[in-house]
């Protein structure tokens, strides 16, 4: 049985600030502190999640926690970011409502980590599958790439996002992710050139220098020493807990997963290296004749290396740093730049180059992760954007101004959407809606963004008007137009109360934001809003041969010169914020408010003043008041009745009727005043948190009484059960003992009987044994006497036989000697006449006998290629010696051939045919002799990848290999599957197995190859045949000798004609459609290694470079 839990169970402090009593700023902060001290970092304000950064790892983000919060009611468990993510995901999946999750807070509050947790939770609970997992992995891996290029170490945060990010994740009807779209807002590009003390530049610079290999750094013309680059801050170059080398490997891997090609990664790293080199360029003044100062580059080595990286002529970029061309209508005026202006141009180029590279990265990631399907998608947006920024020393500039403007707009939409959500729920539940009083910051937004008198409009007007424009003239305009505005303050405004306010300097103005007053210093407002990059630098960048430069600087195209001033930074940001607000208005909002507990980035430290400051500017107290203006707590009838039913006898333990009726009976029995609650269609609404806490106290007391009752009943049941068990055990023990006693008595009687039986049987057995032994001795005595008698008789007979044999042998010997004597007497008469001839024949016979016996031991091995043979002993044996050698060789060849199978015979026949075709004609032939002809290199019948192709080819495949089909346009090869059958040869696509061409062998007229060691060959087709419509085939293969040999052999067998013509020449013609192209082979060292390379020289010539033989 599943145990039901609630937000109110085991609560540390108050889990939902709406229920906080009393409600004031001190109790709010104290409740956050109490929960933070007990590792409860999440707290609710209704459906809003407050997240405290713990600055350490907590065991609350495990897969088990994901499963715990999956498909659970928002208020069913203790507050957690997973509860909000699950609520948003289920609303999107089940109710078809587009969602957005707004994450705000100041730097270091944990916004980026919160967005990662939301995305990881959604990825964990949505569907599975190969394609879905790929999309999820790409969406998750986009974060490391953007963090490397858009995050930096600041005094408040070691991984601070220096840009705003909004990601729309698109889902299908099942709730599986299809892709996403990322929008970025206001990258802090000024950080590229200058960083405050104790902070770093963007992570990618340090990661590249720390983690790239030596070869990569050499190609990028970089050194690992951070101190050699002016744009890198040295006092915080290394950060504890950050491994830049490992992070670089993570970024490279993430870019590969997202879909970046290797050459694209290299192009991006080249631009990063160019920014570092750009910062090292320094200038010196040089006086001219006319008295004007002119700037010159001091050391041109860094300029040269940067130009080499980007592919720019050094003189073009050097002139762009020294001169500025101004165009007005039909006139061009060129002016020199002094040293200060040159440094401004350098830094402007660096900031624009990095900013545009970052925008290109976002666009490139969007191309990879965008949804491919054209159907309507469900969308969940995740907004991770900078929080309200107020620097205590008053050093708030243009960046803080537009950041705070964005937060004003978010606060405005937050209040509007919260009120709208409250009103919709009241209308949905049939409860009367009452207007809620709250501070509407629309007046502040209008002060900033009004198209006529807004601060941004006046700033744009100052930037665009002719004449001298400075920050002071901009401040004067503000003092003139905005002086009467109740949220604008200035030392020189018409309101005289600020004339004596020494906390307000002359060059500053103050705006009363919803989060408090912020003092802005106007210095740099005009320049930062202009964001001006000289046209000479844009045109110089456009001339670069680097692949990305023309995409990053399209305004540098001389053919499309636009004399209009580019849009200001303030105007662009205002437009992007307006688009963001319109996008958020169409979605159901979910809010995460991130708070930083301390400035030391340390765990277990809670700074009240810092947290109070953030609570104020996040408007959390205002949020609680808006939520509590109507009914503080609401809950569906079923869980409410289930939780409090024990407070009423009529509803306990089971209520049989509708849940609403049960709640009415329950509240009536508990004497809750009617003005403290209201009945909705599906929920009960409680106005005052104290009423809820009263119910909770009564429930807690009732649960203690119920627990006591349950314990009493359980103890009685346990004692009765124990007594019955003892009684049953006694009966069982007695039965087992009686059985044991009878068994032992029976075993004793049985043992005595067995002993008596054994003695009786032993006496009888011994008596029978004595009788059997006596009979056996009698039989053995008779047998022994008979054996001795038979032995005596046999020995007598043997002596007689031996005596008779000796007599017969003696007679034979005597007779042999007598016959020999007679023969010798007769032979002496003829011996002297024939002695010489007989001796000669005897000697010759002995020599021949010795020769043949010698051959027996010196005969060579049975290998047909063994040419050894024993030396000739005598000259008269020369003919016999040679003939014997020939006969032996023929005999062992016959024996060797007899061992061949039919397949092996065919292989040797093919090798013989290859020798006849290519020996002494093709330089590649000797290396192919030792290689066996395998035929089917693809194992086409076994490989399931080629099942479709195997079914398409009906005949038996004699040869299957991968070849490269040479393209006439560029000389590059495309991999194709080459299949040879008895009547056709087939070319198919390597990936899909689709047949590209099937040519009958009779349509083949000739084959052309070179004399060198390359693998190129041309298959020339009969003119006019259907196969020749697209022309001949120029192919390249590592098994050229085998392919042409089998083609020649198959042609001769199948066509039953003369042999196919094989042309071996270093220059031959190939028909490509209507044109004939000459293929020429030359010897040389190709750049790509030891293999031959084909290159297109012109429309009529393809040149193949073949490496020289070693």
SULBEL-V891707 format. One line per field, one symbol per residue. burial: 1 if it has 24 or more other ideal C-beta (glycine too) atoms within 12 Angstrom, else 0. A space follows every 10 residues. Layout:
burial: ???
//
This chain:
burial: 0000011100 1011111111 1010100111 1110110001 1111111111 1111100101 1000110111 0101111111 1111111111 1110001111 1111111111 1111111111 1111110000 0001111111 1111111111 1111011111 1111111111 1100111111 1111111111 1110100011 1111111111 1100011001 1101010011 1110001010 0101001101 1101101111 0001111111 1111111111 1010000000 0001111000 0110111111 1101011111 1111100000 0000011110 1111111111 1111111111 1101110111 1000001111 1111111111 0000011111 1111111111 1111111110 1100110010 1000010100 1001111110 0001111111 1110000010 1001111110 1110101111 1110000100 0001001111 1111111111 1101111111 1111111111 1111010111 1110110000 0000010111 1111011001 1011001111 1111111110 1000010001 1111111111 1111111111 1111111011 1111111100 1000100010 0111111001 0100001111 0011111110 1101110110 0100000000 0000000000 0000000000 0000000000 0000000000 0000000000 0000000000 0000000000 0000000000 0000000000 0000000000 0000000000 0000000000 0000000000 0000000000 1000100000 0000000000 0000000000 1001100110 0100000000 0000000001 1011001100 0111100100 0010111101 0000010011 0110001111 1111110100 1011111111 1111111101 0010111111 1011111111 1111111111 1000001100 1111111111 1111111111 1101000001 1111110101 1100001111 1100000000 0111110000 0111110000
//
